[in-house]
Amino acid sequence: MIITNSESCHSTIVVDSRAIKISLSVTQPQKSPAKAQRKVRFNECRNEYFANSQITVEDDNECSTTTWYAPADYQKFGSNARHIVLDALEVKDGRSSLFVSTLEHIYDQVCQLDYILEDVHEILSSELEQQTNKLFLDNNTDLIGLEICVASAIEKSCQQRRGHIQDAVCDIQSEFDHGLWEVDEVDEELRNSCLNFSQPACLFAQLLAKGQASV
């Protein structure tokens, strides 16, 4: 099983009881002008399979039926996720509106920070903690992991911040090429510059994890 990610060109190797499947070739199609989303495809025709001779047929059959998901399972997972998001976007009741507004309020809180913060608990007020802990208690557990899909304002902000990170990296690399940074300084400058834009998403993820732990 090989897992693909639109943000990475690396393959993930999964070892099961039958074989080790390794992707040897990765092809990335040219970006279409009409679509901004990047996609990575793996040339699975060039995979090599190495049999595991240390298991019995019974173990192999049991592992195949109880451990690994089939392609149909992944299609079902994706379909269910799409239906959950669409239902949440179409329903205009108070519960759905409150969930989205609470998400946006929590995200705004971490976006307002103008200093470096590693642990979100340092700014966790009683009000923010209460909102976070109740976030998934009102029958919203089916939206765990799909929060960004129902809060379009947060998704737009994250996309903008990713663009700012890319711009910052390009600027610093250009300055380094022109001799404005020393080798032992440029890494720290890259880290600090990118952290200005990535910190809200990191702290927001910590708060979401805290809310999920309260379920």
C-alpha positions as CSV (number, residue, x, y, z in Angstrom):
1,M,0.0,0.0,0.0
2,I,1.4,3.4,-1.0
3,I,0.0,6.6,0.4
4,T,0.1,9.7,-1.7
5,N,0.0,13.3,-0.5
6,S,-0.5,16.4,-2.6
7,E,2.1,18.3,-0.5
8,S,4.9,15.7,-0.9
9,C,6.7,13.8,-3.6
10,H,7.8,11.0,-1.2
11,S,6.2,7.6,-1.1
12,T,5.3,5.8,2.1
13,I,6.4,2.1,2.3
14,V,4.0,-0.2,4.2
15,V,5.2,-3.6,5.2
16,D,2.6,-6.3,5.6
17,S,2.9,-10.0,6.3
18,R,3.1,-10.9,2.6
19,A,5.4,-8.6,0.9
20,I,7.3,-5.4,0.9
21,K,6.1,-3.0,-1.8
22,I,8.4,-0.2,-2.9
23,S,7.6,2.5,-5.3
24,L,10.6,3.0,-7.6
25,S,9.4,5.8,-9.8
26,V,7.4,8.9,-9.1
27,T,6.0,11.0,-11.9
28,Q,4.5,14.4,-11.2
29,P,2.2,15.7,-14.0
30,Q,2.4,19.2,-15.2
31,K,0.3,21.7,-13.4
32,S,-2.9,22.5,-15.3
33,P,-3.6,26.2,-15.6
34,A,-7.2,25.6,-14.7
35,K,-6.4,23.8,-11.4
36,A,-4.2,25.2,-8.6
37,Q,-4.1,21.9,-6.7
38,R,-1.0,19.8,-7.2
39,K,-1.2,16.1,-7.6
40,V,1.4,13.3,-7.4
41,R,1.0,10.0,-9.1
42,F,3.2,6.9,-8.6
43,N,4.1,4.6,-11.5
44,E,3.1,1.4,-9.8
45,C,3.9,-0.7,-12.9
46,R,7.6,-0.4,-11.9
47,N,7.1,-1.6,-8.4
48,E,9.1,-4.6,-7.2
49,Y,7.7,-7.2,-4.8
50,F,9.7,-9.2,-2.3
51,A,8.0,-12.2,-0.9
52,N,8.0,-12.9,2.8
53,S,8.8,-16.6,3.2
54,Q,8.6,-16.6,7.0
55,I,4.8,-16.8,7.3
56,T,2.3,-19.6,6.8
57,V,-0.6,-19.5,4.3
58,E,-3.1,-19.3,7.2
59,D,-1.3,-16.2,8.6
60,D,-1.3,-14.6,5.1
61,N,-5.0,-15.2,4.5
62,E,-5.9,-13.9,8.0
63,C,-3.7,-10.8,7.5
64,S,-5.2,-10.0,4.1
65,T,-8.8,-10.0,5.4
66,T,-8.4,-8.3,8.8
67,T,-5.5,-5.9,8.5
68,W,-5.4,-4.0,5.2
69,Y,-8.0,-1.9,3.5
70,A,-9.0,-2.6,0.0
71,P,-9.4,0.2,-2.7
72,A,-13.2,0.0,-2.2
73,D,-12.7,0.8,1.4
74,Y,-10.8,4.0,0.6
75,Q,-13.5,5.0,-1.9
76,K,-16.1,4.5,0.8
77,F,-14.1,6.6,3.3
78,G,-13.8,9.4,0.8
79,S,-17.5,9.3,-0.1
80,N,-18.6,9.3,3.5
81,A,-16.3,12.3,4.2
82,R,-17.7,14.2,1.3
83,H,-21.3,13.6,2.4
84,I,-20.5,14.7,6.0
85,V,-19.0,18.0,4.7
86,L,-21.8,18.6,2.3
87,D,-24.4,18.0,5.0
88,A,-22.7,20.3,7.4
89,L,-22.5,23.0,4.7
90,E,-26.1,22.7,3.6
91,V,-27.7,22.5,7.1
92,K,-28.4,26.0,8.4
93,D,-29.4,25.0,11.9
94,G,-27.9,26.7,15.0
95,R,-25.6,23.7,15.7
96,S,-23.7,23.9,12.4
97,S,-23.5,27.7,12.5
98,L,-22.2,27.6,16.1
99,F,-19.6,25.0,15.3
100,V,-18.2,27.0,12.4
101,S,-18.3,30.3,14.3
102,T,-16.5,28.7,17.3
103,L,-13.8,27.3,15.0
104,E,-13.3,30.7,13.5
105,H,-13.1,32.4,16.9
106,I,-10.5,29.9,18.1
107,Y,-8.4,30.4,15.0
108,D,-8.6,34.2,15.3
109,Q,-7.3,33.9,18.9
110,V,-4.1,32.2,17.8
111,C,-3.7,34.5,14.7
112,Q,-3.6,37.6,17.0
113,L,-0.4,36.5,18.7
114,D,2.6,38.5,17.6
115,Y,5.3,36.5,19.5
116,I,6.7,33.0,19.4
117,L,4.7,30.5,21.5
118,E,5.3,26.7,21.5
119,D,2.6,25.6,24.0
120,V,-0.9,26.9,23.4
121,H,-1.8,26.3,27.1
122,E,0.2,29.4,27.9
123,I,-2.6,31.5,26.4
124,L,-5.5,29.2,27.3
125,S,-8.1,31.5,29.0
126,S,-11.1,30.0,30.8
127,E,-13.3,31.2,28.0
128,L,-11.1,29.7,25.3
129,E,-10.8,26.4,27.2
130,Q,-14.5,26.1,27.6
131,Q,-15.1,26.7,23.9
132,T,-12.5,24.2,22.9
133,N,-13.7,21.5,25.3
134,K,-17.3,21.9,24.0
135,L,-16.4,22.1,20.4
136,F,-17.1,18.4,19.6
137,L,-19.5,17.6,22.3
138,D,-22.7,18.7,20.5
139,N,-22.9,15.8,18.0
140,N,-20.0,17.2,16.0
141,T,-17.7,14.2,16.4
142,D,-18.3,13.2,12.7
143,L,-16.5,16.4,11.7
144,I,-13.2,15.5,13.5
145,G,-10.5,15.9,10.9
146,L,-12.8,17.7,8.5
147,E,-12.9,21.1,10.3
148,I,-11.0,23.0,7.6
149,C,-13.5,21.7,5.0
150,V,-16.5,23.4,6.7
151,A,-14.7,26.6,7.7
152,S,-13.9,28.3,4.4
153,A,-12.4,31.4,6.0
154,I,-9.8,29.3,7.9
155,E,-9.0,27.4,4.7
156,K,-8.5,30.6,2.8
157,S,-6.3,32.0,5.5
158,C,-4.1,28.9,5.6
159,Q,-3.7,29.0,1.8
160,Q,-2.6,32.6,2.0
161,R,-0.1,31.8,4.8
162,R,1.4,29.0,2.7
163,G,1.9,31.4,-0.1
164,H,3.6,33.9,2.3
165,I,5.9,31.1,3.5
166,Q,7.0,30.3,-0.1
167,D,7.6,34.0,-0.7
168,A,9.7,34.4,2.5
169,V,11.8,31.3,1.6
170,C,12.4,32.6,-2.0
171,D,13.4,36.1,-0.7
172,I,15.8,34.7,1.9
173,Q,17.4,32.3,-0.6
174,S,17.8,35.2,-3.0
175,E,19.4,37.3,-0.3
176,F,21.7,34.4,0.6
177,D,22.8,34.0,-3.0
178,H,23.7,37.7,-3.0
179,G,25.8,37.4,0.1
180,L,23.5,39.1,2.6
181,W,23.4,36.1,4.9
182,E,26.1,33.9,6.3
183,V,25.8,30.1,6.1
184,D,25.4,29.8,9.9
185,E,22.7,32.5,9.9
186,V,20.4,31.6,7.0
187,D,18.8,28.5,8.6
188,E,17.8,30.5,11.7
189,E,16.4,33.2,9.5
190,L,14.4,30.8,7.5
191,R,13.0,29.2,10.6
192,N,11.9,32.4,12.2
193,S,10.5,33.9,9.1
194,C,8.4,30.8,8.3
195,L,7.3,30.5,11.9
196,N,5.6,33.9,11.7
197,F,3.1,32.4,9.2
198,S,3.0,28.8,10.3
199,Q,2.5,29.3,14.1
200,P,-1.3,29.9,13.9
201,A,-1.9,26.6,12.2
202,C,0.3,24.8,14.7
203,L,-1.5,26.3,17.7
204,F,-4.9,25.8,16.2
205,A,-4.1,22.1,15.7
206,Q,-3.1,21.9,19.4
207,L,-6.5,23.4,20.4
208,L,-8.4,21.0,18.1
209,A,-6.5,18.1,19.6
210,K,-7.5,19.3,23.1
211,G,-11.1,19.6,22.1
212,Q,-11.1,16.1,20.5
213,A,-9.5,14.7,23.7
214,S,-12.6,16.0,25.6
215,V,-15.0,13.8,23.7
